[in-house]
Amino acid sequence: MHSHAYRVIRQRAPRAGFTLVELLVVVACISMLTAMLLPALGSARERAKETCCAGRLQQWGLAFACYANENNAVWPHCDGLDREDPDPNDPDRCPPNAPPWQLANWHGWVDMLPPLMGFEGWRYCRPREHPDQTTFYQCPSGELCPDSAYDYNPRRNGYFSYAMNSCLELDEACWAPPDEIGYPMPSFLDTAKIVRPSGVVLLFDQLLDTRKAYGGDFEDGGAGKHCGSYPIYFAARHRRGVGKLGGNLLFADGHVAWQPTVWKPEWGEWEVYQQQSPPRNDPNWFPYPVWGEE
């Protein structure tokens, strides 16, 4: 009788919990797994942002193609109203009476292309309501510095993490307006004359971090200020592998490619290259043959 009761009591005795050593081993294993997974998760997140960036650039490429299809194979202007501050209530500063240097800006790509995708142009955005990284306007990896780092107010007036290649408007052959424009229109680009569309840069990841200008060696408070820029404002912000940074570029034929840099050794050193635009015969930034070689 006593032995039976003893057996019953033993069967109902509570099971012992984990020992301190066992708990420490479990915590150590979890910590090791976390340390191993976090870099992989971070890398996957960055790669996802790069893929999203490439997709947004391709979306812009389709908009450029649609615009050209509707406008005699020409593209809109590289710059926008961010270059000037025309008063829309002043008829002397609006088309068709605006001076030539303002007429071009009224037809910038950030104003002419969004309506083709069902969105309003940049000029219609109110202060502090400009598109951010959640929209197709911006690169998802672009990050702003504090406002004090800029010579403009990016969070109030807007900023551009993508820029159109400003070299496209430096060629005198660009100065042929579409016939349907009823007033002199400077600097539209005739895409039919582009010699090698697969190699000509159309849009690119533009610098937003003021501390990394000109290859990371200088500061520039105007980073991201304009929708049209030169290769010195190319941003290497998408990471591939260990320590490899680069940026995305949209080319004139519509394809997107990642590159670690756009600067070429033959252009000279960053700190001594002051003219911003590359040599006139560079086939990646200028669309037409060198004058006299057509």
N, C-alpha and C positions, 0 to 999 in steps of 0.2 A: 504493500500500500504506500509506504513511504517512498520507495523507489519510483513508483508510477507518478506520484505527485512531483517528484524531483524532475522527472523527464518532462512533464507538462510545463513546469516553471522554466526549464531551460529552453524549451521550444518557443516560449513567448517572450523571452528576453530580447530587448531592443538591439539592433545591429550597430556595431561601432561605426562612427563617422570616419571621414578622411583624416589621416594624420597630417601634421604640419608639413612634413617632408613631401607627402603626396601633393598637397596644395601648392607648395612652392614649385614642384616639377611641372604641374599643369600651367601655372602662371608663366613660368619660363618658356614653355613650349608655345603658349599663345603669343608671348612677346616676340619670340623668334619668327613665328609665322607672320605676325604683323609687320615686322621689320623687313621681311622678304617680299611681302605683297604690296606694301605702300609704294615703293619705287615703280613697280609694274603698273599699279593703278594710276599713279601720277603720269607715267609715260603714256598710258592708254588715253587718259583725259586730254593730254596735250595733242596727241595724234588725232583725236576726235575733233579738237578745235581746228587743227590744220586742215582736216578734211572738210569741215564746215566752211572754212575760209575759202578753200578752193571751189566749193560749190557755189558760194556767193559770187565769186569772181566770174565763174562760168555763167551765172544768171545775168550779171552785167554784160558779159560778152554777147548773150542772146539779145539783150536790149539794144546794144550797139548795132547788131546785125539787122534787127527789125527797123531801127531808125534809118539805117542806110537804105534799106529796101524801100522805104517810103519817101526818101529824100535824095533821089538821083545818085545813090551810092556814096553819099558824104556822111561824115560823122559830125556831131555837135562840137562845140568849142571846148578846149581843155580847161579853161578857167570859168568861174561863175561869179555871182554877185558878192562873193566873199572878198573879191579883189577891190571892189568899189562899194560905195554906199549910196546908190542912186535913190532919189525920193520918188516913189511911185505916184505921188500926187503932183509932181512937177512935170508937165508935158515936155519941157526942154531937156529933161534928164531921162526920158523914157523913149523907147522906139516909137516912131522912126526918127525923132529929133535928137536923140542922145548922141553925144560925140562918138566917133568910131571906136575908141578904146573901151567905151561902155557897151556898145552894141554887141560886141563879142561876148561880154560877160552875161548879157541877158539870154544867151543861148548856150550856157554851160551844160555839160553832160549831167550834172546832178539835178538840173531843173528840167531838161528835155527828155531824159530817159525814164524816170520813175512813172510818169503817167502811162507809159506803155505797159507797165507792170501793175497798174491799178493803184498807184500811190501818188501823193502830191509831191511836187518838186521841193527842193531844199528852201527856195526863197519864201515859201509859205509857212515855214515853221516859226512858231513864236519863241521868244527867248526862254531858255531852259526846257524847251520841248523838242529839241532836235533829236534825230535818231541816235540810239546808242548801240552797244554791242549785241543787243538782242534782235537787231534788225539786219536786213541784208545790206544796209548802207555801210556797216562797219565790220572789221575783222574781229572775231570773238576773242582773239588773244591780245588785242590792243588794250593797253592800260595807260591811263592818264597819271601824270604826276600831280602834286598839289598845285592849286591855281597860281600860287606865288612863283612857280618855276617858269611861267609862260609870259610872253609880252602881249598876250590877248587873253580873253576869258573863255576858255574852251567849254566849260560847263554851261555858260550863259549863251554864248554865241554859236556854239556848235564846233565840231572838229571833224577831221577826215582821216581815218586810218587807211583808206585807199586813195590813191592819187592817179590822175591820168598823166601820161607821159607828156610833159610840156615841150619837149623837143619836137613834137609833131607839128607845132604851130610856128616853128622857126624857119621852115622851108618856104621860100617865096611861092612855090608851086601850090601851097595850101590856100592861097588867097583868091579862091574862085567860089563865090557864093552860089547856092542853089537858085535856079531861076524863079522858084515860087516865092522867095523872099522879096518883099516889095520895097526894100531899101538896102543901101550898101551894107553888106554883111562881111566883116573881115574874118579870115582864117577858118574856113571849113576845110576839112581834110577829104580829098577825093580818094576813096579807098581803091578805086580801080587802078590808080597809078602806083600803088605800093609794090615795090619790087619783090620782096620776100616776106609775105605776111606771117609765115611761121616763125620768123626771127625778130619781128618788130614788136617791142613792148607797147602795150596799150594801157593797162592799169597795173599797179604794183602795191604791195604792202608798204604803207608810208609810216615813217617814224612818228611815234607819239611820246616816247620817253625822251625828254629834253636832255638827259645826261648822256645819251648815246649817239649824238650827231656825228656825221662825217666818219663813219666807221667805228664809232665808239670812243673817239679821242677828244671830242669837244662837246660843249653844251650849246643848245640852240632853243631859245624861248619861242621860236616860231614853229616848232614841230607840230604837224597836224593842222596848221592854220589854213592852208589852201587846198583846193580840190585838184589843182594841177601843180606838179612839182618835177624836179630833176632827180637823176639817180643818186645824188648825194643824200637824198631823204629816204632811200630804200631802208626798210626795217627788217633786220634779221631777228625774228621773235618766235619762230616755230622750231622746236627742238627735234632733232633726229639723232638717235643714238646718244652717246656720252659726249657732252660738250659741243655738239654740232648744232649750230643755230643757222637759220636761213629764213627766207621769205618767199611768198608766192607771187608769181607774175602772170598776168593774162596777156596773151599775145594776140596779134591782129587777126589770126586765123581762128581764134576762139579757144585754143587749148591753154591749159594752166600748168605751170611747172614750178617746182621748188628749187631755189638756188641759194647757196651759202652767202653769196655776195654778187653784186653787179659791177663792182669796181674792177677795172682792168689795169694791170701794171703799167701798160704803155700810156695811160692817162696821166701818170705822175703820182706823187704822194698826196694823201688827203689834206695835210696841213698847208700845202702850197697850191692846191688846186682851187682857185677862187672863182672861176667863171661859171661854176655849177653845171653847165651843159658839157657833154663830152665832145670830142672832135667831130667836126661836121661830116666826116666820112664813116662814122661808126654805124654799121648796118643794123644794130639792135635798137637804136634810139632814134634814128632818122629814117623816114619811110621811103624817100625817093633817092635816086642816084645823085652823086655830087654834081653840082652845076658844071656844065660843060662835058659831062660824061654820059648824058642820056643817049 
